[in-house]
Amino acid sequence: MTEYLAVEGGTLAYEVEGSGPLVVLAHGMGVSRAAYHAVVPPLAAAGYRVASVDLRGCGESSVEWQSWSRTALAGDLLAVIRHLGGPAVLVGHSVSGGAATIAAAQEPSLVSAVVELAPFTRKQSVRLGDLRVKRYRQGMLRLLGTAAFGSVRLWRSYLDLAYPGVKPADWAGRLARIESLLREPGRMKAMRGMGLSAPADAGAQLGSVRCPVLVVMGTLDPDWPDPHAEGSAVVDALPSGLGRLEMIEGAGHYPHDQFPDQVVALVLAFLRSEAARA
């Protein structure tokens, strides 16, 4: 059941399943909390209270906002955690990975651990040699075209590339739902705003994180020429000993949607190990 939280600037939609320690799931740009539909039930069954949130401008959240930065998204996620009674494990995908970094650095009492799925958490740069990687070149062109022209067609084309091989059940229906949402007034503006926001604010906070961090990358993620190198760079920028990297073979930019069982297993093992260390 969808619930709503009024925050400064608009209204956030979310839903909660299960009981126990709080886990908050934040999706990437251009989609909605539905991207976590296969992850929520097993996390709830494992004894967690799981809140999946529609980012500002996405899903069922309101569309008129002043900022689309990771810092703004972090403020929204912290508001949800406060409302639901934190602390929480904060799971962020892509743009929300950077937001989770900022939230953990800003409010360490509210964020007990962070899971970053294919996170855009560092300043990005393109080298000429990177363009020799076909999936990266194709993905970048589709993302740039979506941001520049607000093209739903190019976004659908990107998603097909970002889910290499394994597609979720009812893929055609999922794409149709995403397209329908993006054609609602203000939704594409939100997506373009997030896509054009630089992750420098998140990168500046990596060294200030004090909780354990799990970074999960897909080996075939088209958003980077070398996903392992990107994930390693995020871990290396964290304080020593806080971060760990896990790779999922064959996954693209949405490992939690392509291989939910593997992602849930990694998350639960991570949380158990951190609980044992505490």
PyRosetta script that sets phi, psi and omega in degrees:
from pyrosetta import init, pose_from_sequence

init()
pose = pose_from_sequence("MTEYLAVEGGTLAYEVEGSGPLVVLAHGMGVSRAAYHAVVPPLAAAGYRVASVDLRGCGESSVEWQSWSRTALAGDLLAVIRHLGGPAVLVGHSVSGGAATIAAAQEPSLVSAVVELAPFTRKQSVRLGDLRVKRYRQGMLRLLGTAAFGSVRLWRSYLDLAYPGVKPADWAGRLARIESLLREPGRMKAMRGMGLSAPADAGAQLGSVRCPVLVVMGTLDPDWPDPHAEGSAVVDALPSGLGRLEMIEGAGHYPHDQFPDQVVALVLAFLRSEAARA")
pose.set_psi(1, 129.6)
pose.set_omega(1, -178.9)
pose.set_phi(2, -74.1)
pose.set_psi(2, 133.1)
pose.set_omega(2, 172.7)
pose.set_phi(3, -119.3)
pose.set_psi(3, 163.2)
pose.set_omega(3, -175.7)
pose.set_phi(4, -131.6)
pose.set_psi(4, 143.0)
pose.set_omega(4, 177.6)
pose.set_phi(5, -127.0)
pose.set_psi(5, 121.6)
pose.set_omega(5, 176.7)
pose.set_phi(6, -82.4)
pose.set_psi(6, 126.2)
pose.set_omega(6, 175.9)
pose.set_phi(7, -127.6)
pose.set_psi(7, 173.4)
pose.set_omega(7, 179.7)
pose.set_phi(8, -60.8)
pose.set_psi(8, 120.3)
pose.set_omega(8, 177.3)
pose.set_phi(9, 101.3)
pose.set_psi(9, -13.0)
pose.set_omega(9, -178.9)
pose.set_phi(10, 168.5)
pose.set_psi(10, -161.4)
pose.set_omega(10, -176.0)
pose.set_phi(11, -128.3)
pose.set_psi(11, 134.0)
pose.set_omega(11, 179.0)
pose.set_phi(12, -105.0)
pose.set_psi(12, 135.4)
pose.set_omega(12, 175.9)
pose.set_phi(13, -98.5)
pose.set_psi(13, 142.6)
pose.set_omega(13, 178.5)
pose.set_phi(14, -157.1)
pose.set_psi(14, 167.2)
pose.set_omega(14, 172.5)
pose.set_phi(15, -142.3)
pose.set_psi(15, 152.6)
pose.set_omega(15, -175.1)
pose.set_phi(16, -125.1)
pose.set_psi(16, 137.2)
pose.set_omega(16, 176.4)
pose.set_phi(17, -135.8)
pose.set_psi(17, 139.4)
pose.set_omega(17, 175.1)
pose.set_phi(18, 88.9)
pose.set_psi(18, 179.3)
pose.set_omega(18, 178.4)
pose.set_phi(19, -140.8)
pose.set_psi(19, 154.4)
pose.set_omega(19, -178.1)
pose.set_phi(20, 125.6)
pose.set_psi(20, -160.6)
pose.set_omega(20, 177.8)
pose.set_phi(21, -57.5)
pose.set_psi(21, 144.9)
pose.set_omega(21, -173.1)
pose.set_phi(22, -82.0)
pose.set_psi(22, 132.4)
pose.set_omega(22, 170.6)
pose.set_phi(23, -122.9)
pose.set_psi(23, 125.8)
pose.set_omega(23, 179.4)
pose.set_phi(24, -110.6)
pose.set_psi(24, 126.5)
pose.set_omega(24, -178.1)
pose.set_phi(25, -106.8)
pose.set_psi(25, 125.3)
pose.set_omega(25, 179.1)
pose.set_phi(26, -123.0)
pose.set_psi(26, 127.9)
pose.set_omega(26, -173.7)
pose.set_phi(27, -87.5)
pose.set_psi(27, -180.0)
pose.set_omega(27, 177.1)
pose.set_phi(28, -93.6)
pose.set_psi(28, -178.1)
pose.set_omega(28, -175.8)
pose.set_phi(29, -71.4)
pose.set_psi(29, 153.7)
pose.set_omega(29, 172.4)
pose.set_phi(30, 78.3)
pose.set_psi(30, -0.4)
pose.set_omega(30, 178.0)
pose.set_phi(31, -129.5)
pose.set_psi(31, -154.5)
pose.set_omega(31, -179.4)
pose.set_phi(32, -147.2)
pose.set_psi(32, -175.3)
pose.set_omega(32, 180.0)
pose.set_phi(33, -63.8)
pose.set_psi(33, -13.0)
pose.set_omega(33, 177.4)
pose.set_phi(34, -61.4)
pose.set_psi(34, -20.3)
pose.set_omega(34, 178.7)
pose.set_phi(35, -62.7)
pose.set_psi(35, -17.6)
pose.set_omega(35, -179.5)
pose.set_phi(36, -101.7)
pose.set_psi(36, 12.7)
pose.set_omega(36, -171.0)
pose.set_phi(37, -59.9)
pose.set_psi(37, -30.2)
pose.set_omega(37, -178.7)
pose.set_phi(38, -87.7)
pose.set_psi(38, -10.6)
pose.set_omega(38, -177.0)
pose.set_phi(39, -93.5)
pose.set_psi(39, -33.3)
pose.set_omega(39, -173.4)
pose.set_phi(40, -61.3)
pose.set_psi(40, -51.8)
pose.set_omega(40, -175.5)
pose.set_phi(41, -57.9)
pose.set_psi(41, -46.4)
pose.set_omega(41, -179.6)
pose.set_phi(42, -68.3)
pose.set_psi(42, -31.5)
pose.set_omega(42, 175.6)
pose.set_phi(43, -67.6)
pose.set_psi(43, -41.5)
pose.set_omega(43, 177.2)
pose.set_phi(44, -64.4)
pose.set_psi(44, -40.6)
pose.set_omega(44, 179.7)
pose.set_phi(45, -65.4)
pose.set_psi(45, -25.6)
pose.set_omega(45, 179.3)
pose.set_phi(46, -81.6)
pose.set_psi(46, 0.2)
pose.set_omega(46, 174.8)
pose.set_phi(47, 102.6)
pose.set_psi(47, 26.7)
pose.set_omega(47, 179.4)
pose.set_phi(48, -117.0)
pose.set_psi(48, 151.0)
pose.set_omega(48, 171.2)
pose.set_phi(49, -92.9)
pose.set_psi(49, 111.5)
pose.set_omega(49, -168.8)
pose.set_phi(50, -108.2)
pose.set_psi(50, 119.4)
pose.set_omega(50, 177.5)
pose.set_phi(51, -110.8)
pose.set_psi(51, 117.1)
pose.set_omega(51, 175.1)
pose.set_phi(52, -102.6)
pose.set_psi(52, 130.8)
pose.set_omega(52, -169.4)
pose.set_phi(53, -115.9)
pose.set_psi(53, 138.1)
pose.set_omega(53, 167.3)
pose.set_phi(54, -85.1)
pose.set_psi(54, 121.9)
pose.set_omega(54, 177.1)
pose.set_phi(55, -60.0)
pose.set_psi(55, 160.3)
pose.set_omega(55, 175.9)
pose.set_phi(56, -52.6)
pose.set_psi(56, 132.3)
pose.set_omega(56, 179.4)
pose.set_phi(57, 83.6)
pose.set_psi(57, -5.5)
pose.set_omega(57, -174.0)
pose.set_phi(58, -116.2)
pose.set_psi(58, 158.7)
pose.set_omega(58, 174.2)
pose.set_phi(59, 56.4)
pose.set_psi(59, -117.7)
pose.set_omega(59, 179.6)
pose.set_phi(60, -106.3)
pose.set_psi(60, 5.9)
pose.set_omega(60, 175.3)
pose.set_phi(61, -76.7)
pose.set_psi(61, 160.0)
pose.set_omega(61, -177.5)
pose.set_phi(62, -70.2)
pose.set_psi(62, 165.9)
pose.set_omega(62, -169.7)
pose.set_phi(63, -109.5)
pose.set_psi(63, -19.8)
pose.set_omega(63, -174.4)
pose.set_phi(64, -92.2)
pose.set_psi(64, 101.2)
pose.set_omega(64, -179.8)
pose.set_phi(65, -132.3)
pose.set_psi(65, 157.2)
pose.set_omega(65, -177.6)
pose.set_phi(66, -88.7)
pose.set_psi(66, -23.1)
pose.set_omega(66, -175.3)
pose.set_phi(67, -141.2)
pose.set_psi(67, 149.5)
pose.set_omega(67, 177.3)
pose.set_phi(68, -122.2)
pose.set_psi(68, 18.0)
pose.set_omega(68, -176.8)
pose.set_phi(69, -72.3)
pose.set_psi(69, 163.0)
pose.set_omega(69, 175.5)
pose.set_phi(70, -64.2)
pose.set_psi(70, -33.5)
pose.set_omega(70, 177.1)
pose.set_phi(71, -62.8)
pose.set_psi(71, -42.2)
pose.set_omega(71, 177.1)
pose.set_phi(72, -64.4)
pose.set_psi(72, -42.8)
pose.set_omega(72, 178.2)
pose.set_phi(73, -62.9)
pose.set_psi(73, -38.4)
pose.set_omega(73, 178.1)
pose.set_phi(74, -60.8)
pose.set_psi(74, -41.1)
pose.set_omega(74, 177.7)
pose.set_phi(75, -61.0)
pose.set_psi(75, -39.7)
pose.set_omega(75, 177.6)
pose.set_phi(76, -63.3)
pose.set_psi(76, -45.3)
pose.set_omega(76, -177.6)
pose.set_phi(77, -65.9)
pose.set_psi(77, -38.5)
pose.set_omega(77, 176.4)
pose.set_phi(78, -64.8)
pose.set_psi(78, -36.2)
pose.set_omega(78, 177.6)
pose.set_phi(79, -63.8)
pose.set_psi(79, -39.9)
pose.set_omega(79, 177.7)
pose.set_phi(80, -64.4)
pose.set_psi(80, -43.2)
pose.set_omega(80, -179.7)
pose.set_phi(81, -62.6)
pose.set_psi(81, -43.9)
pose.set_omega(81, 178.0)
pose.set_phi(82, -60.4)
pose.set_psi(82, -44.3)
pose.set_omega(82, -177.4)
pose.set_phi(83, -62.9)
pose.set_psi(83, -38.7)
pose.set_omega(83, -176.1)
pose.set_phi(84, -88.8)
pose.set_psi(84, -8.7)
pose.set_omega(84, 178.6)
pose.set_phi(85, 87.7)
pose.set_psi(85, 80.1)
pose.set_omega(85, 179.5)
pose.set_phi(86, -75.9)
pose.set_psi(86, -173.3)
pose.set_omega(86, 9.0)
pose.set_phi(87, -75.2)
pose.set_psi(87, 169.4)
pose.set_omega(87, -177.6)
pose.set_phi(88, -137.4)
pose.set_psi(88, 153.6)
pose.set_omega(88, 162.7)
pose.set_phi(89, -82.0)
pose.set_psi(89, 124.9)
pose.set_omega(89, -175.5)
pose.set_phi(90, -107.5)
pose.set_psi(90, 118.9)
pose.set_omega(90, -179.8)
pose.set_phi(91, -107.6)
pose.set_psi(91, 120.2)
pose.set_omega(91, -178.5)
pose.set_phi(92, -126.8)
pose.set_psi(92, 132.8)
pose.set_omega(92, 178.5)
pose.set_phi(93, -105.9)
pose.set_psi(93, 133.6)
pose.set_omega(93, 173.2)
pose.set_phi(94, 57.8)
pose.set_psi(94, -115.4)
pose.set_omega(94, 179.6)
pose.set_phi(95, -59.1)
pose.set_psi(95, -32.4)
pose.set_omega(95, 179.7)
pose.set_phi(96, -75.0)
pose.set_psi(96, -17.8)
pose.set_omega(96, 172.5)
pose.set_phi(97, -62.9)
pose.set_psi(97, -42.6)
pose.set_omega(97, 174.8)
pose.set_phi(98, -65.0)
pose.set_psi(98, -39.5)
pose.set_omega(98, 178.2)
pose.set_phi(99, -63.5)
pose.set_psi(99, -38.8)
pose.set_omega(99, 178.6)
pose.set_phi(100, -64.4)
pose.set_psi(100, -38.7)
pose.set_omega(100, 176.4)
pose.set_phi(101, -58.2)
pose.set_psi(101, -48.1)
pose.set_omega(101, -178.4)
pose.set_phi(102, -64.8)
pose.set_psi(102, -44.0)
pose.set_omega(102, -179.5)
pose.set_phi(103, -60.2)
pose.set_psi(103, -43.4)
pose.set_omega(103, -179.0)
pose.set_phi(104, -65.4)
pose.set_psi(104, -37.8)
pose.set_omega(104, 179.9)
pose.set_phi(105, -71.8)
pose.set_psi(105, -37.3)
pose.set_omega(105, -176.4)
pose.set_phi(106, -76.9)
pose.set_psi(106, -38.1)
pose.set_omega(106, -174.6)
pose.set_phi(107, -132.3)
pose.set_psi(107, 71.5)
pose.set_omega(107, -176.3)
pose.set_phi(108, -61.0)
pose.set_psi(108, -23.2)
pose.set_omega(108, 179.1)
pose.set_phi(109, -74.0)
pose.set_psi(109, -17.4)
pose.set_omega(109, -177.7)
pose.set_phi(110, -100.3)
pose.set_psi(110, -14.4)
pose.set_omega(110, -176.6)
pose.set_phi(111, -122.8)
pose.set_psi(111, 111.0)
pose.set_omega(111, -175.9)
pose.set_phi(112, -87.2)
pose.set_psi(112, -25.7)
pose.set_omega(112, 178.4)
pose.set_phi(113, -162.7)
pose.set_psi(113, 157.6)
pose.set_omega(113, -179.5)
pose.set_phi(114, -128.4)
pose.set_psi(114, 137.3)
pose.set_omega(114, 170.2)
pose.set_phi(115, -118.3)
pose.set_psi(115, 121.6)
pose.set_omega(115, -179.7)
pose.set_phi(116, -110.8)
pose.set_psi(116, 117.2)
pose.set_omega(116, -180.0)
pose.set_phi(117, -101.3)
pose.set_psi(117, 114.5)
pose.set_omega(117, -179.2)
pose.set_phi(118, 45.3)
pose.set_psi(118, 55.7)
pose.set_omega(118, -168.5)
pose.set_phi(119, -81.0)
pose.set_psi(119, 139.9)
pose.set_omega(119, 165.5)
pose.set_phi(120, -95.1)
pose.set_psi(120, 92.3)
pose.set_omega(120, -171.5)
pose.set_phi(121, -122.8)
pose.set_psi(121, -6.8)
pose.set_omega(121, -177.1)
pose.set_phi(122, -129.4)
pose.set_psi(122, 157.7)
pose.set_omega(122, 173.7)
pose.set_phi(123, -58.9)
pose.set_psi(123, 134.5)
pose.set_omega(123, -176.6)
pose.set_phi(124, -104.4)
pose.set_psi(124, 146.7)
pose.set_omega(124, 174.7)
pose.set_phi(125, -143.0)
pose.set_psi(125, 150.5)
pose.set_omega(125, -178.1)
pose.set_phi(126, -113.3)
pose.set_psi(126, 125.8)
pose.set_omega(126, 174.8)
pose.set_phi(127, -103.3)
pose.set_psi(127, 151.3)
pose.set_omega(127, -176.2)
pose.set_phi(128, -56.2)
pose.set_psi(128, -39.7)
pose.set_omega(128, -179.0)
pose.set_phi(129, -65.2)
pose.set_psi(129, -26.3)
pose.set_omega(129, 179.6)
pose.set_phi(130, -61.1)
pose.set_psi(130, -31.7)
pose.set_omega(130, -174.9)
pose.set_phi(131, -71.9)
pose.set_psi(131, -8.1)
pose.set_omega(131, 175.6)
pose.set_phi(132, -75.0)
pose.set_psi(132, -16.7)
pose.set_omega(132, 178.0)
pose.set_phi(133, -81.9)
pose.set_psi(133, 111.9)
pose.set_omega(133, -169.9)
pose.set_phi(134, -59.6)
pose.set_psi(134, -48.7)
pose.set_omega(134, -176.6)
pose.set_phi(135, -62.9)
pose.set_psi(135, -36.4)
pose.set_omega(135, 178.6)
pose.set_phi(136, -68.3)
pose.set_psi(136, -44.2)
pose.set_omega(136, 179.6)
pose.set_phi(137, -62.1)
pose.set_psi(137, -44.4)
pose.set_omega(137, 179.8)
pose.set_phi(138, -65.6)
pose.set_psi(138, -44.0)
pose.set_omega(138, -179.3)
pose.set_phi(139, -63.4)
pose.set_psi(139, -43.6)
pose.set_omega(139, -178.5)
pose.set_phi(140, -63.5)
pose.set_psi(140, -42.1)
pose.set_omega(140, 179.6)
pose.set_phi(141, -63.4)
pose.set_psi(141, -39.8)
pose.set_omega(141, 178.8)
pose.set_phi(142, -68.2)
pose.set_psi(142, -40.5)
pose.set_omega(142, 178.9)
pose.set_phi(143, -66.9)
pose.set_psi(143, -43.3)
pose.set_omega(143, 179.1)
pose.set_phi(144, -63.8)
pose.set_psi(144, -39.9)
pose.set_omega(144, 178.7)
pose.set_phi(145, -66.1)
pose.set_psi(145, -38.4)
pose.set_omega(145, 177.4)
pose.set_phi(146, -63.6)
pose.set_psi(146, -45.4)
pose.set_omega(146, -179.4)
pose.set_phi(147, -66.5)
pose.set_psi(147, -39.1)
pose.set_omega(147, -175.9)
pose.set_phi(148, -74.7)
pose.set_psi(148, -40.1)
pose.set_omega(148, -171.4)
pose.set_phi(149, -112.0)
pose.set_psi(149, -5.8)
pose.set_omega(149, -177.0)
pose.set_phi(150, 62.7)
pose.set_psi(150, 39.2)
pose.set_omega(150, -173.2)
pose.set_phi(151, -89.7)
pose.set_psi(151, 115.8)
pose.set_omega(151, 175.2)
pose.set_phi(152, -66.7)
pose.set_psi(152, -36.4)
pose.set_omega(152, 179.7)
pose.set_phi(153, -60.5)
pose.set_psi(153, -44.5)
pose.set_omega(153, 179.5)
pose.set_phi(154, -67.3)
pose.set_psi(154, -34.7)
pose.set_omega(154, 177.8)
pose.set_phi(155, -65.9)
pose.set_psi(155, -42.5)
pose.set_omega(155, 176.3)
pose.set_phi(156, -61.5)
pose.set_psi(156, -39.5)
pose.set_omega(156, 178.2)
pose.set_phi(157, -64.7)
pose.set_psi(157, -39.5)
pose.set_omega(157, 176.6)
pose.set_phi(158, -62.8)
pose.set_psi(158, -45.4)
pose.set_omega(158, -178.1)
pose.set_phi(159, -60.4)
pose.set_psi(159, -37.2)
pose.set_omega(159, 177.5)
pose.set_phi(160, -61.1)
pose.set_psi(160, -37.6)
pose.set_omega(160, 178.1)
pose.set_phi(161, -73.9)
pose.set_psi(161, -35.2)
pose.set_omega(161, -176.0)
pose.set_phi(162, -76.6)
pose.set_psi(162, -12.2)
pose.set_omega(162, 174.5)
pose.set_phi(163, -115.4)
pose.set_psi(163, 68.0)
pose.set_omega(163, -175.9)
pose.set_phi(164, -68.1)
pose.set_psi(164, 134.7)
pose.set_omega(164, 175.8)
pose.set_phi(165, 73.8)
pose.set_psi(165, -91.9)
pose.set_omega(165, -174.0)
pose.set_phi(166, -75.1)
pose.set_psi(166, 124.0)
pose.set_omega(166, 175.7)
pose.set_phi(167, -111.9)
pose.set_psi(167, 146.6)
pose.set_omega(167, 176.4)
pose.set_phi(168, -63.8)
pose.set_psi(168, 163.4)
pose.set_omega(168, 176.6)
pose.set_phi(169, -60.2)
pose.set_psi(169, 145.7)
pose.set_omega(169, 179.9)
pose.set_phi(170, 54.9)
pose.set_psi(170, 48.6)
pose.set_omega(170, -177.8)
pose.set_phi(171, -59.8)
pose.set_psi(171, -42.5)
pose.set_omega(171, 179.9)
pose.set_phi(172, -61.0)
pose.set_psi(172, -42.6)
pose.set_omega(172, 178.4)
pose.set_phi(173, -65.7)
pose.set_psi(173, -37.7)
pose.set_omega(173, 178.1)
pose.set_phi(174, -63.2)
pose.set_psi(174, -45.2)
pose.set_omega(174, 179.4)
pose.set_phi(175, -63.3)
pose.set_psi(175, -40.2)
pose.set_omega(175, 179.4)
pose.set_phi(176, -63.2)
pose.set_psi(176, -39.0)
pose.set_omega(176, 178.6)
pose.set_phi(177, -66.3)
pose.set_psi(177, -43.2)
pose.set_omega(177, 178.3)
pose.set_phi(178, -61.8)
pose.set_psi(178, -44.6)
pose.set_omega(178, 179.7)
pose.set_phi(179, -63.1)
pose.set_psi(179, -41.7)
pose.set_omega(179, 179.4)
pose.set_phi(180, -61.1)
pose.set_psi(180, -43.8)
pose.set_omega(180, 178.8)
pose.set_phi(181, -62.5)
pose.set_psi(181, -43.7)
pose.set_omega(181, -176.9)
pose.set_phi(182, -68.5)
pose.set_psi(182, -18.5)
pose.set_omega(182, 177.6)
pose.set_phi(183, -87.3)
pose.set_psi(183, -6.3)
pose.set_omega(183, 174.1)
pose.set_phi(184, -71.7)
pose.set_psi(184, 145.4)
pose.set_omega(184, -178.2)
pose.set_phi(185, -55.2)
pose.set_psi(185, 129.3)
pose.set_omega(185, 175.6)
pose.set_phi(186, 91.2)
pose.set_psi(186, -17.5)
pose.set_omega(186, -175.8)
pose.set_phi(187, -70.9)
pose.set_psi(187, -44.4)
pose.set_omega(187, 178.9)
pose.set_phi(188, -66.4)
pose.set_psi(188, -34.9)
pose.set_omega(188, 176.1)
pose.set_phi(189, -59.6)
pose.set_psi(189, -42.1)
pose.set_omega(189, 178.3)
pose.set_phi(190, -62.4)
pose.set_psi(190, -44.6)
pose.set_omega(190, -179.3)
pose.set_phi(191, -63.4)
pose.set_psi(191, -45.2)
pose.set_omega(191, 179.9)
pose.set_phi(192, -65.2)
pose.set_psi(192, -36.8)
pose.set_omega(192, 178.2)
pose.set_phi(193, -62.5)
pose.set_psi(193, -43.2)
pose.set_omega(193, 177.7)
pose.set_phi(194, -67.0)
pose.set_psi(194, -41.4)
pose.set_omega(194, -178.3)
pose.set_phi(195, -64.3)
pose.set_psi(195, -30.7)
pose.set_omega(195, -178.9)
pose.set_phi(196, -91.0)
pose.set_psi(196, -6.5)
pose.set_omega(196, 179.1)
pose.set_phi(197, -79.4)
pose.set_psi(197, 131.0)
pose.set_omega(197, -178.7)
pose.set_phi(198, -80.2)
pose.set_psi(198, 146.7)
pose.set_omega(198, -179.1)
pose.set_phi(199, -85.7)
pose.set_psi(199, 15.6)
pose.set_omega(199, -177.3)
pose.set_phi(200, -60.4)
pose.set_psi(200, -34.1)
pose.set_omega(200, -179.9)
pose.set_phi(201, -64.4)
pose.set_psi(201, -35.5)
pose.set_omega(201, 177.3)
pose.set_phi(202, -72.8)
pose.set_psi(202, -43.8)
pose.set_omega(202, 179.7)
pose.set_phi(203, -58.6)
pose.set_psi(203, -35.5)
pose.set_omega(203, -179.7)
pose.set_phi(204, -67.1)
pose.set_psi(204, -18.5)
pose.set_omega(204, -176.7)
pose.set_phi(205, -100.9)
pose.set_psi(205, -6.8)
pose.set_omega(205, -176.1)
pose.set_phi(206, -57.0)
pose.set_psi(206, -41.8)
pose.set_omega(206, -178.4)
pose.set_phi(207, -71.5)
pose.set_psi(207, -10.8)
pose.set_omega(207, -178.6)
pose.set_phi(208, -99.4)
pose.set_psi(208, -2.0)
pose.set_omega(208, 178.8)
pose.set_phi(209, -70.4)
pose.set_psi(209, 139.2)
pose.set_omega(209, -177.8)
pose.set_phi(210, -119.6)
pose.set_psi(210, -2.9)
pose.set_omega(210, 180.0)
pose.set_phi(211, -105.5)
pose.set_psi(211, 162.5)
pose.set_omega(211, 178.2)
pose.set_phi(212, -65.7)
pose.set_psi(212, 147.2)
pose.set_omega(212, -176.6)
pose.set_phi(213, -132.1)
pose.set_psi(213, 130.0)
pose.set_omega(213, 171.7)
pose.set_phi(214, -108.8)
pose.set_psi(214, 125.2)
pose.set_omega(214, 176.1)
pose.set_phi(215, -108.4)
pose.set_psi(215, 127.8)
pose.set_omega(215, 180.0)
pose.set_phi(216, -119.7)
pose.set_psi(216, 125.1)
pose.set_omega(216, 179.9)
pose.set_phi(217, -125.9)
pose.set_psi(217, 149.3)
pose.set_omega(217, 171.5)
pose.set_phi(218, -92.4)
pose.set_psi(218, 142.2)
pose.set_omega(218, -177.8)
pose.set_phi(219, -67.8)
pose.set_psi(219, -21.1)
pose.set_omega(219, -177.9)
pose.set_phi(220, -112.1)
pose.set_psi(220, 24.7)
pose.set_omega(220, 179.0)
pose.set_phi(221, -63.3)
pose.set_psi(221, 121.4)
pose.set_omega(221, -177.7)
pose.set_phi(222, -77.4)
pose.set_psi(222, -4.9)
pose.set_omega(222, -176.2)
pose.set_phi(223, -81.3)
pose.set_psi(223, -10.9)
pose.set_omega(223, 177.4)
pose.set_phi(224, -138.7)
pose.set_psi(224, 144.3)
pose.set_omega(224, 175.9)
pose.set_phi(225, -65.9)
pose.set_psi(225, -30.3)
pose.set_omega(225, 179.2)
pose.set_phi(226, -137.3)
pose.set_psi(226, 89.5)
pose.set_omega(226, -177.4)
pose.set_phi(227, -57.8)
pose.set_psi(227, -36.6)
pose.set_omega(227, 179.4)
pose.set_phi(228, -63.3)
pose.set_psi(228, -42.7)
pose.set_omega(228, 179.2)
pose.set_phi(229, -63.4)
pose.set_psi(229, -39.0)
pose.set_omega(229, 179.0)
pose.set_phi(230, -65.8)
pose.set_psi(230, -46.0)
pose.set_omega(230, 178.4)
pose.set_phi(231, -61.8)
pose.set_psi(231, -40.6)
pose.set_omega(231, 178.7)
pose.set_phi(232, -64.5)
pose.set_psi(232, -37.0)
pose.set_omega(232, 179.7)
pose.set_phi(233, -66.0)
pose.set_psi(233, -37.1)
pose.set_omega(233, 176.4)
pose.set_phi(234, -63.8)
pose.set_psi(234, -47.0)
pose.set_omega(234, 179.6)
pose.set_phi(235, -61.2)
pose.set_psi(235, -42.7)
pose.set_omega(235, -178.0)
pose.set_phi(236, -65.6)
pose.set_psi(236, -26.9)
pose.set_omega(236, -179.3)
pose.set_phi(237, -80.9)
pose.set_psi(237, -14.1)
pose.set_omega(237, 176.4)
pose.set_phi(238, -78.5)
pose.set_psi(238, 159.9)
pose.set_omega(238, 172.3)
pose.set_phi(239, -54.7)
pose.set_psi(239, 145.5)
pose.set_omega(239, -174.4)
pose.set_phi(240, -54.8)
pose.set_psi(240, 131.8)
pose.set_omega(240, 175.0)
pose.set_phi(241, 87.5)
pose.set_psi(241, -6.8)
pose.set_omega(241, -176.7)
pose.set_phi(242, -86.0)
pose.set_psi(242, -30.9)
pose.set_omega(242, -172.0)
pose.set_phi(243, -107.4)
pose.set_psi(243, 152.5)
pose.set_omega(243, 172.0)
pose.set_phi(244, -141.1)
pose.set_psi(244, 150.8)
pose.set_omega(244, -178.0)
pose.set_phi(245, -116.5)
pose.set_psi(245, 135.5)
pose.set_omega(245, 172.9)
pose.set_phi(246, -126.9)
pose.set_psi(246, 136.4)
pose.set_omega(246, 178.7)
pose.set_phi(247, -108.2)
pose.set_psi(247, 141.8)
pose.set_omega(247, 175.5)
pose.set_phi(248, -113.6)
pose.set_psi(248, 114.2)
pose.set_omega(248, -176.2)
pose.set_phi(249, -64.0)
pose.set_psi(249, 129.7)
pose.set_omega(249, 176.3)
pose.set_phi(250, 84.9)
pose.set_psi(250, -4.7)
pose.set_omega(250, -179.3)
pose.set_phi(251, -84.7)
pose.set_psi(251, 150.3)
pose.set_omega(251, 174.7)
pose.set_phi(252, -98.7)
pose.set_psi(252, -132.6)
pose.set_omega(252, -176.1)
pose.set_phi(253, -84.9)
pose.set_psi(253, -6.0)
pose.set_omega(253, -178.0)
pose.set_phi(254, -125.3)
pose.set_psi(254, 62.9)
pose.set_omega(254, -176.4)
pose.set_phi(255, -60.1)
pose.set_psi(255, -32.9)
pose.set_omega(255, -178.9)
pose.set_phi(256, -69.9)
pose.set_psi(256, -21.2)
pose.set_omega(256, -179.7)
pose.set_phi(257, -97.5)
pose.set_psi(257, -31.0)
pose.set_omega(257, 176.9)
pose.set_phi(258, -80.0)
pose.set_psi(258, -43.9)
pose.set_omega(258, -175.5)
pose.set_phi(259, -129.2)
pose.set_psi(259, 63.4)
pose.set_omega(259, -174.9)
pose.set_phi(260, -60.5)
pose.set_psi(260, -36.5)
pose.set_omega(260, -178.7)
pose.set_phi(261, -63.4)
pose.set_psi(261, -41.3)
pose.set_omega(261, 179.8)
pose.set_phi(262, -67.4)
pose.set_psi(262, -41.4)
pose.set_omega(262, -179.6)
pose.set_phi(263, -66.0)
pose.set_psi(263, -44.5)
pose.set_omega(263, 178.6)
pose.set_phi(264, -61.3)
pose.set_psi(264, -42.0)
pose.set_omega(264, 178.8)
pose.set_phi(265, -61.2)
pose.set_psi(265, -42.2)
pose.set_omega(265, 178.4)
pose.set_phi(266, -64.8)
pose.set_psi(266, -42.6)
pose.set_omega(266, -178.5)
pose.set_phi(267, -64.9)
pose.set_psi(267, -46.3)
pose.set_omega(267, -178.3)
pose.set_phi(268, -65.8)
pose.set_psi(268, -39.6)
pose.set_omega(268, 177.4)
pose.set_phi(269, -64.1)
pose.set_psi(269, -41.3)
pose.set_omega(269, 177.3)
pose.set_phi(270, -60.0)
pose.set_psi(270, -47.2)
pose.set_omega(270, -178.1)
pose.set_phi(271, -68.0)
pose.set_psi(271, -37.1)
pose.set_omega(271, 177.1)
pose.set_phi(272, -65.4)
pose.set_psi(272, -43.0)
pose.set_omega(272, -179.1)
pose.set_phi(273, -65.6)
pose.set_psi(273, -38.1)
pose.set_omega(273, 179.4)
pose.set_phi(274, -70.5)
pose.set_psi(274, -35.9)
pose.set_omega(274, 177.3)
pose.set_phi(275, -65.2)
pose.set_psi(275, -38.2)
pose.set_omega(275, 179.2)
pose.set_phi(276, -67.0)
pose.set_psi(276, -38.7)
pose.set_omega(276, 178.8)
pose.set_phi(277, -67.2)
pose.set_psi(277, -34.9)
pose.set_omega(277, -179.9)
pose.set_phi(278, -69.3)
pose.dump_pdb("model.pdb")
